[in-house]
Amino acid sequence: MTRTFDGPPAPAGTLRSTRTERAIVLGGFAAAALWTAVSAALGSGLEAAGAVWLAAVVWTVPASFALALRRGFCRRDWSAFTGYRLPDGRDERIDWATQTGSYAWEPVAEEHERLMRSD
């Protein structure tokens, strides 16, 4: 399930992910749904269903990563790993975007002090 964030769109006629890739990545969810349905129909305990669903969620991450690497090595399509710039620690826009900074604690401290004094 490869996808780019800021990269150029794929050329016309190229699939971003094939049906086989989707089946491999999402197959864990299909198996977990089948397991849950069969367990419920047979009346057996559904305790194991939680573990099966967790395994399905965990399966999607390495499967998607492996298929993105395969696409990169076989088709030279590294678009799943490009187009996104990680923010560095020196970028001040992070503080503005998250409403934090060196003085963000002051309004909280003032509110706590006001509540302690019962003002």
Secondary structure, DSSP 8 states (H G I E B T S, - for coil): ----SSS----TT--SS-HHHHHHHHHHHHHHHHHHHHHHHHT--SHHHHHHHHHHHHHHHHHHHHHHHHHHHHH---GGGSS-----TT-THHHHHHT-STTTHHHHHHHHHHHHHT-
